Amino acid sequence: AESVPRRKMWSLLLICFYGCFAVEAKKHNHFVLYDWDTGLITARSGCVKHRTMLPEKFYSLRLDNRDYNYKHGKCVAEVDSSDTLECSVKRVGKAKMFLTKVTICDPQKHIWLGFKLHRFFREGRYGYVTNFFYPGGKWISGSKYCIQPNMSSPLRIFAKGKKEVQVTCTTRKSSCSASPWLVMFTPDRELCRNFSVPYCGKNDLGDVVEYTHSIQRPKWNKRFEYVFCSTADSYLSTVIDWKAAHYTEDEEGGDDNEGGDGSIGGGGGNPEDDNNPDDSSPCGDSGRKISIDDLEKRFIGSEDEGIDLSELEEEQNE
């Protein structure tokens, strides 16, 4: 018969195993905002592998004024099939959380990057999930983009304990191609406009105009709310986290080493270099921090789950 001490030892080992497994699984059972996912692309030059988490698979993206469709692990420009970007999107565990990567060269020459998700493009609404280029900590969108992200609400708003938040969308008249018709909306409703009721709040400062709307905390148990602003072929998205007071610490992401030649944006020229060797996890046996690569190995399938438009067309025709 097995001794009592041995049975106790096996019991403790099982508790440790299942406890650690539960901790690891719990990290990925819902969408979260990590501190490496700010919506800003800070590399100054070179080629940057930009990473972001999305609540759904994207099927297309826009880089400045050019649209790219996802096809077989690449994003292919609609107007020129020879123009491609390295793209991938993979689901994290069982969570509604998709790690998305896009490699872009010469970030200092670009203004914005927007992802198209089905839930945000419907009923005539254009809700790009936006990311902005911020090379070396400098905005380059000011004179070239109607919406001014640096003067608008943060791309991420943490609203734990708040009954409402005010979302601001700021435009610069001299940067707009025409008198902008501006709309602020969520995926399921319009919030306000600047040309008809319901009107947005307005603060006209001359060349700069601030449009605002107050968002009430949802009555149901909803953690995230996406708010969009669009006008004159300019777009801005803000994510409100109603349950968090700050970013989730960098448990999975490691430093988002985006390449470039300065300390902001990673400093290295290799967009693949994601690892960050530092960890204090009680369940780890390697003594190092979980990086993006570890996240993929543990929780993300090796097969790319991006949406291929040819597959989408087949589904729609059935």
C-alpha positions as CSV (number, residue, x, y, z in Angstrom):
1,A,0.0,0.0,0.0
2,E,1.2,3.5,-0.7
3,S,2.4,5.4,2.3
4,V,0.5,8.4,3.7
5,P,3.4,10.8,3.2
6,R,3.7,9.7,-0.5
7,R,0.0,10.2,-1.1
8,K,0.3,13.7,0.5
9,M,3.2,14.5,-1.8
10,W,1.3,13.5,-4.9
11,S,-1.7,15.5,-3.7
12,L,0.5,18.6,-3.3
13,L,2.0,18.1,-6.7
14,L,-1.4,17.9,-8.3
15,I,-2.6,21.0,-6.5
16,C,0.4,22.9,-7.7
17,F,0.0,21.6,-11.3
18,Y,-3.7,22.5,-11.6
19,G,-3.3,25.7,-9.7
20,C,-0.6,26.9,-12.0
21,F,-2.5,25.7,-15.1
22,A,-5.6,27.7,-13.8
23,V,-3.5,30.8,-13.3
24,E,-2.1,30.6,-16.8
25,A,-5.5,29.9,-18.4
26,K,-7.1,32.7,-16.4
27,K,-4.7,35.2,-18.0
28,H,-6.3,34.7,-21.4
29,N,-10.0,34.1,-20.8
30,H,-11.0,37.7,-21.8
31,F,-9.8,40.6,-23.8
32,V,-7.4,42.9,-21.9
33,L,-5.4,46.0,-22.7
34,Y,-1.7,45.3,-22.2
35,D,0.8,48.0,-21.6
36,W,2.7,47.3,-24.8
37,D,-0.5,47.9,-26.8
38,T,-1.0,51.6,-26.7
39,G,-2.1,52.2,-30.3
40,L,1.1,54.2,-31.0
41,I,3.9,53.1,-33.3
42,T,7.0,54.9,-32.0
43,A,9.8,53.5,-34.1
44,R,11.8,56.2,-35.9
45,S,12.9,54.3,-38.9
46,G,13.7,50.9,-40.3
47,C,11.0,48.1,-40.4
48,V,8.7,47.7,-37.5
49,K,6.6,44.7,-36.6
50,H,3.6,46.4,-34.9
51,R,1.6,44.2,-32.5
52,T,-1.9,44.9,-31.3
53,M,-4.7,42.9,-29.7
54,L,-8.1,42.9,-31.5
55,P,-11.4,41.6,-30.3
56,E,-12.1,39.9,-33.6
57,K,-10.1,38.8,-36.7
58,F,-9.4,41.6,-39.1
59,Y,-10.0,41.0,-42.8
60,S,-8.5,44.2,-44.2
61,L,-6.4,47.1,-43.2
62,R,-5.7,50.7,-44.3
63,L,-2.3,52.2,-44.2
64,D,-2.7,55.9,-44.8
65,N,-4.8,56.0,-48.0
66,R,-4.1,52.5,-49.3
67,D,-6.3,49.4,-48.5
68,Y,-4.8,46.0,-48.1
69,N,-6.7,42.7,-48.0
70,Y,-5.6,39.7,-46.0
71,K,-4.5,36.8,-48.2
72,H,-2.5,33.7,-47.1
73,G,-0.4,35.4,-44.5
74,K,0.1,38.6,-46.3
75,C,-1.8,41.8,-46.7
76,V,-2.1,42.6,-50.4
77,A,-2.8,46.1,-51.7
78,E,-6.1,46.4,-53.7
79,V,-4.6,48.7,-56.3
80,D,-1.2,46.9,-56.7
81,S,-0.8,43.2,-56.0
82,S,3.0,43.6,-55.9
83,D,2.6,45.8,-52.8
84,T,2.4,43.5,-49.8
85,L,2.8,43.7,-46.0
86,E,3.6,40.8,-43.7
87,C,0.5,40.2,-41.6
88,S,-0.8,37.6,-39.2
89,V,-3.7,37.3,-36.8
90,K,-3.9,34.4,-34.3
91,R,-6.4,33.7,-31.5
92,V,-5.1,33.7,-28.0
93,G,-6.4,30.6,-26.2
94,K,-10.2,30.5,-26.0
95,A,-10.5,34.2,-25.4
96,K,-12.0,36.6,-27.8
97,M,-8.6,38.1,-28.2
98,F,-6.5,38.1,-31.4
99,L,-2.8,38.9,-31.5
100,T,-2.3,40.8,-34.7
101,K,1.1,41.7,-36.3
102,V,1.9,43.9,-39.3
103,T,5.4,44.7,-40.5
104,I,5.8,48.2,-41.9
105,C,8.9,49.9,-43.2
106,D,9.8,53.6,-43.0
107,P,7.3,54.4,-40.1
108,Q,8.4,58.0,-40.2
109,K,6.7,58.3,-43.6
110,H,3.3,57.1,-42.5
111,I,0.4,58.7,-40.5
112,W,-2.0,56.0,-39.4
113,L,-2.9,52.3,-39.6
114,G,-6.5,51.1,-39.3
115,F,-7.9,47.6,-39.0
116,K,-11.3,46.7,-40.5
117,L,-13.4,44.3,-38.3
118,H,-16.9,43.1,-39.4
119,R,-18.6,44.2,-36.2
120,F,-17.3,47.8,-36.7
121,F,-18.2,48.1,-40.4
122,R,-22.0,47.9,-40.7
123,E,-25.0,50.0,-41.4
124,G,-22.9,52.6,-43.2
125,R,-20.5,53.1,-40.3
126,Y,-16.7,53.1,-40.8
127,G,-15.2,52.1,-37.5
128,Y,-11.5,51.5,-38.2
129,V,-9.5,50.4,-35.1
130,T,-6.8,53.0,-35.4
131,N,-3.1,53.1,-34.6
132,F,-1.0,56.2,-35.1
133,F,2.6,56.7,-36.1
134,Y,4.5,58.6,-33.4
135,P,8.2,58.3,-34.4
136,G,10.6,59.3,-31.7
137,G,7.7,60.8,-29.7
138,K,6.7,63.3,-32.4
139,W,3.3,63.5,-34.0
140,I,3.5,63.8,-37.8
141,S,-0.2,63.8,-38.5
142,G,-0.9,67.4,-37.6
143,S,-0.8,69.1,-41.0
144,K,-1.8,66.0,-43.0
145,Y,-4.7,64.5,-41.1
146,C,-8.1,66.2,-40.4
147,I,-8.6,64.5,-37.0
148,Q,-5.9,65.5,-34.5
149,P,-5.2,62.4,-32.3
150,N,-2.8,64.3,-30.1
151,M,-5.5,66.8,-29.2
152,S,-8.3,64.2,-28.9
153,S,-9.1,61.6,-26.2
154,P,-6.5,59.0,-25.4
155,L,-6.7,55.9,-27.6
156,R,-7.3,54.0,-24.4
157,I,-9.5,55.3,-21.5
158,F,-9.5,53.5,-18.2
159,A,-12.8,54.2,-16.4
160,K,-13.0,52.0,-13.4
161,G,-15.4,53.5,-10.8
162,K,-16.6,56.3,-13.2
163,K,-20.2,56.8,-14.1
164,E,-19.4,58.5,-17.4
165,V,-16.5,59.6,-19.5
166,Q,-16.2,62.3,-22.0
167,V,-14.8,61.4,-25.4
168,T,-13.2,64.2,-27.5
169,C,-12.6,64.2,-31.3
170,T,-10.6,67.2,-32.4
171,T,-10.2,68.5,-36.0
172,R,-7.9,71.0,-37.6
173,K,-9.7,73.0,-40.3
174,S,-6.6,73.7,-42.3
175,S,-5.8,70.0,-42.5
176,C,-9.3,69.0,-43.7
177,S,-10.0,68.6,-47.4
178,A,-13.4,70.2,-47.1
179,S,-15.8,71.3,-44.4
180,P,-15.9,68.1,-42.4
181,W,-19.1,66.3,-41.6
182,L,-18.2,64.6,-38.4
183,V,-19.9,61.6,-36.8
184,M,-19.2,59.9,-33.4
185,F,-20.6,56.5,-32.9
186,T,-20.3,53.1,-31.3
187,P,-20.7,49.7,-33.1
188,D,-24.5,49.7,-32.4
189,R,-25.5,53.4,-32.4
190,E,-24.7,56.9,-33.5
191,L,-23.8,59.2,-30.6
192,C,-23.7,62.7,-32.2
193,R,-22.9,64.7,-35.4
194,N,-21.8,68.2,-36.2
195,F,-24.3,68.8,-39.0
196,S,-27.6,67.6,-37.6
197,V,-29.3,66.4,-34.4
198,P,-28.1,64.9,-32.1
199,Y,-25.3,67.5,-32.1
200,C,-21.9,66.9,-30.5
201,G,-20.6,69.3,-28.0
202,K,-18.5,71.9,-29.8
203,N,-15.6,74.2,-28.8
204,D,-14.4,76.2,-31.7
205,L,-10.9,77.5,-31.1
206,G,-10.3,78.9,-34.6
207,D,-8.4,76.5,-36.7
208,V,-8.9,73.8,-34.1
209,V,-12.4,72.5,-33.2
210,E,-13.1,70.1,-30.3
211,Y,-16.2,67.8,-30.6
212,T,-17.3,66.0,-27.5
213,H,-19.8,63.5,-26.2
214,S,-20.3,61.9,-22.8
215,I,-20.6,58.2,-22.6
216,Q,-22.6,56.7,-19.7
217,R,-21.4,53.5,-18.0
218,P,-23.4,50.6,-19.4
219,K,-26.1,49.2,-17.2
220,W,-25.2,45.7,-18.2
221,N,-21.9,44.0,-17.3
222,K,-19.9,45.3,-20.2
223,R,-16.2,45.8,-19.9
224,F,-15.1,47.4,-23.1
225,E,-16.7,50.0,-25.4
226,Y,-15.3,51.1,-28.7
227,V,-16.1,54.7,-29.7
228,F,-15.3,56.0,-33.2
229,C,-15.0,59.3,-34.9
230,S,-14.9,59.8,-38.6
231,T,-14.7,62.7,-41.0
232,A,-13.1,63.8,-44.3
233,D,-11.4,60.4,-44.7
234,S,-9.9,60.7,-41.2
235,Y,-10.7,58.2,-38.5
236,L,-10.1,57.8,-34.8
237,S,-11.0,55.0,-32.3
238,T,-11.0,55.0,-28.6
239,V,-11.4,52.0,-26.3
240,I,-13.0,52.5,-22.9
241,D,-12.2,49.9,-20.3
242,W,-15.0,50.2,-17.6
243,K,-13.4,47.8,-15.2
244,A,-9.7,48.7,-15.1
245,A,-7.9,51.7,-13.8
246,H,-4.7,51.2,-15.8
247,Y,-3.1,48.9,-18.4
248,T,-2.6,45.2,-17.6
249,E,1.1,44.8,-16.9
250,D,3.3,43.3,-19.5
251,E,2.7,39.7,-18.6
252,E,2.6,38.3,-22.1
253,G,3.9,41.0,-24.4
254,G,7.5,41.7,-23.4
255,D,8.9,45.0,-24.7
256,D,7.3,45.9,-28.0
257,N,10.7,46.3,-29.7
258,E,9.5,47.9,-32.9
259,G,12.9,48.7,-34.4
260,G,14.3,52.1,-35.2
261,D,17.4,54.0,-34.3
262,G,16.5,55.4,-30.9
263,S,15.4,54.4,-27.4
264,I,11.8,55.1,-28.2
265,G,10.4,52.2,-30.1
266,G,12.9,49.5,-29.1
267,G,16.2,50.7,-30.6
268,G,16.8,47.6,-32.6
269,G,16.5,47.2,-36.3
270,N,15.1,43.6,-36.2
271,P,11.3,43.6,-36.0
272,E,11.4,39.9,-34.9
273,D,13.2,40.8,-31.6
274,D,10.4,40.6,-29.0
275,N,11.9,38.8,-26.0
276,N,12.3,40.3,-22.6
277,P,14.3,38.0,-20.2
278,D,12.8,38.9,-16.8
279,D,10.2,37.1,-14.8
280,S,8.9,36.4,-11.3
281,S,6.1,34.0,-12.2
282,P,5.5,31.4,-9.4
283,C,4.5,28.8,-12.0
284,G,7.4,29.2,-14.3
285,D,10.4,26.9,-14.3
286,S,12.6,28.9,-16.5
287,G,12.9,32.1,-14.5
288,R,12.2,34.3,-17.4
289,K,9.3,36.6,-18.4
290,I,6.6,35.4,-20.7
291,S,7.2,37.1,-24.1
292,I,5.1,37.4,-27.3
293,D,6.9,34.2,-28.6
294,D,6.0,32.3,-25.4
295,L,2.4,33.5,-25.7
296,E,2.2,32.0,-29.2
297,K,3.8,28.7,-28.1
298,R,1.6,28.2,-25.1
299,F,-1.8,29.6,-26.1
300,I,-1.9,30.3,-29.8
301,G,-2.1,27.7,-32.5
302,S,0.7,27.5,-35.0
303,E,-1.7,27.9,-37.9
304,D,-2.5,31.4,-39.0
305,E,-6.2,32.2,-38.4
306,G,-6.4,35.3,-40.4
307,I,-9.4,35.8,-42.6
308,D,-8.7,35.1,-46.3
309,L,-11.2,37.1,-48.4
310,S,-11.5,34.1,-50.9
311,E,-12.8,32.0,-48.0
312,L,-15.1,34.8,-46.9
313,E,-16.6,35.0,-50.3
314,E,-17.3,31.3,-50.4
315,E,-19.0,31.4,-47.0
316,Q,-21.2,34.3,-48.2
317,N,-22.2,32.4,-51.4
318,E,-23.3,29.3,-49.5
